[in-house]
Amino acid sequence: MTTTATKFIVMTAAAKVSGAAKKGNYKRIAVVEVEGDAVPAMISERAKGLVRIVQTWERLSVGKTDRCAFAVAMVEAKALAESLNA
């Protein structure tokens, strides 16, 4: 039996939003566990190389400042991935 080392990475993707909110720019963030140096093509349990999804942040508004929902969640996601990799 061989074991593959895993690591935690942060992924982003476009978010699906309802009709009323389509005027803005929305994204989602996920901290995922991957096998080796794999970079999955999507945030999904079915993605090749992805072991599990640890946490997601959905429908985050992307603004022009570092105080927008997306930027705040990205800082939190990077901190979580870093602590899990330690």
Secondary structure, DSSP 4 states (H G I P E B T S, - for coil): -----EEEEEEEEE----GGGTTS-EEEEEEEEEETT---SSSSTTSTTEEEEEEEEEEEEP-SSTTSHHHHHHHHHHHHHHHHH-
